[in-house]
């Protein structure tokens, strides 16, 4: 047992040691040593981020919880089209009244395609991914599905979407629509959608389309004249607000709320991720920005 002056010295020495340790600790936390980055808080119910080059997971929040995906579904629509053998992007598709009626019946987002116009597959991909045209999605499903009736072709196309999902290892995903207006059985997860986007981005056509801010299509009318469509504007606001953004796709809906699959490249490093069920258009972009910053800092 330590007594008297020796004990005082011991206690004083101990106090100095503790104080020094506290100062060091405070300094360490205050300065945030290299590699220590604060994990962001997002409003979205689910999120996932990975390094696209290494496939390393950088962030998760309910990353494997199944949720409605809204129009982020259209990433798979585009992926299936672009995976078709001997694809001719300049092949023309005649816009049917059924596509227009579908838009009206569902109050769906539209590329404002005009019945009777001939539109190329390439133009339909822009109409699908920029203004999120459900009419363009319907036209592509009708064109690239198999069957003697439109209903059969659409069913076949959705089947291809699900086959592709399985081949990519999207184990928590199911599609029952070509555009995200599901029939109660259209869902995915942040991890699965990120996996899908990473795969889709291997297509140079897909990459070109999803990083385009605005596109003006020139279609061919019933009479053979050229129609210059009103410009399609990309709904992904990150293309303007976040330096290095290269895609990918927004989504929204009563059940899906506000979704965004996003990707950006800085200094040769590509970060790709997804937020599902955020609280507003502005917030999903804020969530994605936080996650991109975090990903690049990791």
N, C-alpha and C positions, 0 to 999 in steps of 0.2 A: 504493500500500500504506500502511495506517495503522499508525503505530508510537507507542511511548511513551505519554505521558499521554493524548493524543488518542484512541489506540486503546482505552485503559481506559474513557474516557468513552463512547465509541461502544458498547462492549460492555455497559456499564452501562445506557445508554439503551435499547439493544435488549432487554435483560433486562426492563426496566421495561415496555416496550411489550408484550412477550410475556406477562408476568405479568398486565398489565391486560386483555389479550385473553382470557387463560385465565379470569380472574375474570368477565369479561362473559359468556363462553361458559357457564361454570358457572352463573352467575346465570340465563341464558336457559333452560338445561335444567331448572334447579331450579324456576323459577317457572312453567314451561310456558306460553309466551305464548298469547294467545287464538287458538283454531283448531288448536293442536297437541294432539291427543288420542292417547294410546297405543293402538295397534291391539290388541284383545284376543286372547288365545289361548283356543281352545275345544277341548274333547275330541272333539266331533263330527267325523266324517270330511269332511263338507261343510257349507258355510254360505253364506248370501247375505242381504244386507239392503239395502233401498232406502227412500228417502223416497217415501211413497205419493202425495203431492201433486205432486211433480215427476218421479217415476220415476227419480230420480238414484240410481245405485249407490253405496252407502256402504261395503260390505264384501263381500269374496269369499274363499272357500276351497273349492277344487275345485267351483266353482259350476255347472259344466257337465258334471260327471262323473255318468253315469247310475247310479242306485242304486235298490234296492228301497225302496218308500215306505210300506209298512204301511198303516195306516188313514188316513193323510193323503189317500189315494186318495178317501176319502168326500167331500172338498171338491168333487171333480168330480161325484160322484154327486148331491150337493145342487144343484150348478150346473146340471146337465142337467135335473133335475126343475123347478127354478125358471125355466128358460128355455122350458118348454113353453107353447105358445100357449093362451090362455084357461084358464090353470091355476086350478082350484078347490081351494084349500087345505083346504076343509071336506069334500071328497069322501071317502067312506069306502072303506077297503080291508079285505077280509076276510082274516085271517091264516090261511095254509095250513099244513098239516102239513109240507110240503116245507121251509118256512123253519126250522121247529123242528128237523127232521132234519138240515138243513145245519149248524146251530149245533153239534149234538151230534157230527156226523161230523168237524168241523174244530176242535173245542174252541175255538170262536170267541167273541169278546166279544159280549155279548147285551143287548138291551133287555128280555128276558124276556117277549116278546109271547106271548099265549095263543091257541092254535089255536081258530078260530071267532069270536074277537072282531073287532068292526069298529073300525078305527082310522083317524082322519083323516090325510090327507097331511101336514098341519101337525104332528100328533103324531108321525108317522113321521120327519119331519125332526129333531125334538128327540131321538127315540130313536136316530137315525143319528149325530147330532153330539155329544151329551152323553155317554152311556155307550158310544158307538161300536158301536151294535148292528148286527151283520152280518145279523140277522134283519130289521131295518128296511130295510137296504140291499137285501136280496133282495126284500122286498115292493115297494119303490119301483121296482126294475128290472123286476119282473114287471108292475107297473101301467103303467109308462111306455114299455116296449118294445113293438114291434109284432110280431104273429105269432099263429098259431093254437095254438102249443104254448108251454109255459113256457120250454123251452130256446131256442126261436126268439126269444121276447120278451127274454130275458136277453142273447142274442147281439146283438140289435138295439140294446138299451140301451147295451151296451159300445161298439158302433159309434158311437152318438151321443157317448159320452165321447171317443172318439178324434177324431171330426169337430170337436168343440168345442175339443179340444187344438190341432188344426191351425189353427183359426180364430183362436186366441189367440197363435199363433206359438210354441207350446211344441214346439220342434223336436227336443228330446231326450227326449220323453215317449211312452210307449205304455202303454195299459191293456188287460189281458186279464181283468179282474175288476171287479165292481161295488163291492168293499169292501176291496181290497188283499191278499186271500188269493189271490195270483196263481198262474198255472200256468206260471211260469218266464219270463213275458214282460210283467211289470208293473213299469215303471220310470219314473223322472223325475229331475229335478235340483233343487238348491236354487233356482236362478234361475227355472226353469219353474214350480215349485210356488208361488213368491212371486208370479209373474205371474198364476197361476190365482187365488190368494187375493185379490189386489188386484181382479181382475175380479168374483169372487164377492161381495166386500164392497160392491159397488154395489147389491146387492139388499137392500132394507130388511128383508125377512123373514130372509135369511141372517144379516145383522148382528145382528138381534134374537136369533136362535137361538144363535149362537156366543158371545155375551157372557153368556148365561144360565148361572148356576152350578147351579141345580137346577130341575127341572120335574116336575110330577105330572100324568100323563095320566089322563083319565077316559074309558074305552073302553066300547063297548056289547057285551054278551055275546050268546051265541046266543039266549038267552031274552028279550033286549030290555032287560034290567036294566043298570044302570050299574056298571062295575067301576072302583074307584080303584086305579090301579097304584102300586106302590112308587116313590118318587121317583127320577128319573134324575139322577145327579150328573155334572157336567162333569169330564172327565178332565184338562182343562187347568188345572193348579195355578196358573198365572200370574194367573188371574182373582182369586185371593185374595192372591197374594204380591207382585204388581207393580202399583203404582198406575197407572191409565190403560189397563190391558189391555182390549182389545175382542174378542179371539179368538185363535187360530182353531181348530186341530185337532191332536191328538196322533196318533201312530202308533207301532206296535212290531211286532216279529216276529223270528224266528230269523235271517233274513237282513237285514231292515231295521234291526235293533237298536232304538234309541230315537230317534224323530223328533218334531219339533214345528214346525208352521207358526204363527207368532205375529204379533200386531199390537197396538200401543198408541198412544194419543193423549195428548199433553201440550201444553198451551198452543197448541192449534190445529194442531199438527204430528203427523202420523201416520207411524209407522215400521212397516214390515212386512218379515218375513223368514222364513227357514227354516233349521233345522238337521237334517241327516240322519246317521244312524248314530252317535249319541252313545252313551255307555257305560252309562247308567242313567236311570231316571225322574227322579231328583233332578238328575243332571248335565245332562240336556237342558234343564231349567228354568234351571239355572245358566248354561249356554251362551247361552240366549235372553236372559236378564237382562243378561249382559255385552254382548251385541250391541245390545240396546235402549238401554242406557246409552250405548254408543258412538254409536249412531245419533242420539240426542237431543243429544249433545255436539258433533256435527259441524256 
